[in-house]
Amino acid sequence: MILPRRLVPQTLLGRAFLLISLVIFVSGMVWFALFTLAGREPRARQLAELAVSMVNLTKAGLVAADPGKRVALLQDLAESEGVHLYPAEESDTVTPLPDTFFFNVMKQAAEAQLGPQSRFAGEVNGQPGLWISFSIDPDDNDEYWLMLPAGRAERPVPWHWLGWGGASLALALLVAWLIVSRVTRPLRILANAAREVGQGRHPAPVTINGANELRQLADAFNRMSNDLQQIAAERTEVLAGISHDLRTPLARLRLECEMSIADDEARDAVVGDIEQMDAIIAQFLDYARGDSNETSVDTDLNALVAQVIARYLRTEPPPQFIPGDLPASTRVRPKALSRAIANLLDNARKYGAAPFSVETRRESSLLVIDVADCGPGLPDAELERLKRPFTRLENARTDASGTGLGLAIVDRIARLHGGTFELLNRPGGGLIARLRIPTQAS
C-alpha cells in the first residue's frame, strides 16, 4: 500500500519514526498470527479430548447408575458442566460443524477414539452447540446426542495478554522515537547552521556529541564556515584597500578639473564621470561588505520606508508611498533594509518610467514591500537572472554604466532577513520589485 504524498511526513525524523513504527507493528502482527496458528491445532485436540472424556463419562455413568438415579445424574451434568443428553431421532434437523481446520482436526481426533460411527454437528433442531452422537450399547440401535455448550469451542479473548502486548508496543514506539530523535537532532542543528550561512551570517561553531560520522560532518562544516568567513573578510579588506587607493586620485582629479577646465559643460561632464566612478566603487564595497554584522532591532517598517522615500521627495516626479496595516514593531536590520529599498528606487528611476510607487502590506505571516514603476518591464526569461551579481540586460532598460550589483544586494538583504526578493512584470506595463520579509525576521 502506497500512502498519499500529503500523509507522508516530510522530515527525516517523521519518516524514520514512521518506518520503524511500521516494522514494529508488522513484526507484532506476524508474531500474533504465528502464535494463533501455532495454538490452533493443540486447542482442537484439547477440545476433542474433552468431548471424548465427556462422552465416555456420561456413557459409564448411565451404565453404572441405578435406573432410578439416571435422571438426577443427567440433571447434575447439565447444571455443573453444561452437558445435555438428548435421544437421537430420525426427524432431527442436523447442521454439520463448520468446514474449518480447527473443527476438522477436532473431528479426526475424536473419531479416532470414539469410532467412525460417531456423528458431529454444530446445531441440532435449531439449538447451537457441540453435538456428538454415541450409543450406550453397540448392539442397541438407540442413539443419543451429547451437547456441549458452544463456548467450549470458542477461545476467550485474552484481554490481559492484549493489554501487555499493547503496553509493550507503546514502549517500543517510545524508545524508537527517542532513538530516532537523538539521531536526527545533530542533523537539525547542522541544517539550521547551514541556513544561517546561506543567509550570509557566520554562525557559532557547531558542537555535536555523537557518532564519529556526525562529528566528522560537524568538523567539516565548521571548517567550511570559517573558510567562508575568512574569504569574505579578505575580500572586504582587498576591496576596501582598492577603494581607498582609487578614491584618493579621484578626489585629486575632481579638484584638478574644477580648477583647470574652464568650459562649464566639459567640467560638469568630467565631474559626473568621476562621481559615477565613485558610486560604482561604493556599490562594490556594499556588496562585498554585506550586512550580516548589523544587529536586528525592533523597527516600525512603515516609518523606515517613509524615511527612505523622504530622500527622493525633491526629485521629479517624487515616488508615491502607499502604507499598509503593518505591525508597530518588526525585528529587522534597518540600515540593510533601507539600502535595499533605496537600491530598488534608484533602479526604478534609472531604468523605468514614472509614476513610481512604494506600497507596504501584510500577507499572512509575511510583510511585503512593493516598488513599482511604469516602464517597459523585463522579458520573463530574464527576471531571475538579473538578480545575480554583475548581470545586466542589454536593452533599453539596462544602463551600461551600472555595475549589475544593485539587485544582487537587494536579494542578499532579503535572504539575510529570511525572506525573498522577486521581480514581476505588471499586467498594465512596468515592473514590480517585491520584498517579502517574515513578521519575525531574523
Helices and strands as residue ranges (DSSP letters): G 5-7, H 12-64, G 67-69, H 70-81, E 84-87, E 94-95, H 101-114, E 120-124, E 127-134, E 144-148, G 150-153, H 159-198, H 212-260, H 264-289, E 297-299, H 301-310, E 320-322, E 330-332, H 334-351, E 357-363, E 366-372, G 380-382, G 385-387, H 406-416, E 420-425, E 431-438
